[in-house]
Amino acid sequence: MDILKNLIRYAVIATASVFLISCSSDDNSEEQQQTEQGFYYGENDITPFLKADDAWVNGNYNSIIAQNQGSTIIEIVLTGLEEGTYDLSAPYAFTYVKGGHWIASTGTLTITKNEENKLSGTFDTTSGSGVEGVNSVKGEFHNIPIN
């Protein structure tokens, strides 16, 4: 009887150990992507986000530009660059270029940090029109330079 109890006890310990080890989060590649400098975006809730080749803020026009291979893919025009939340429902406040121009009709952008001529934040557009199949675009940007 003692042997059976010990076998059960060891089986429970072994099972619990397997669960604890398998639940360990060693794969933090998405977390690293989200904190690395750059501009990240995705359409229709697809993850992980794609990273733009280049991104910057035009301080004279309060706009954020993201490009791939030298072509603009996202342009965001804001009313300011201070930390806070901005409405993206104004015409052409958010433009996504993908075989046409997708213009957001609903959404927000939140600037979480504006320090040392670098801007960080998130954006989430939940509706728009202009490109068939695109229903939403969201993303984040970390330490992109203000020119």
Secondary structure as UniProt FT lines:
FT   HELIX           2..22
FT   HELIX           29..35
FT   STRAND          38..43
FT   TURN            44..45
FT   STRAND          50..51
FT   STRAND          54..58
FT   TURN            59..62
FT   STRAND          63..68
FT   TURN            69..70
FT   STRAND          71..77
FT   STRAND          84..87
FT   TURN            91..92
FT   STRAND          94..97
FT   STRAND          101..115
FT   TURN            116..117
FT   STRAND          118..129
FT   TURN            132..133
FT   STRAND          137..146
//
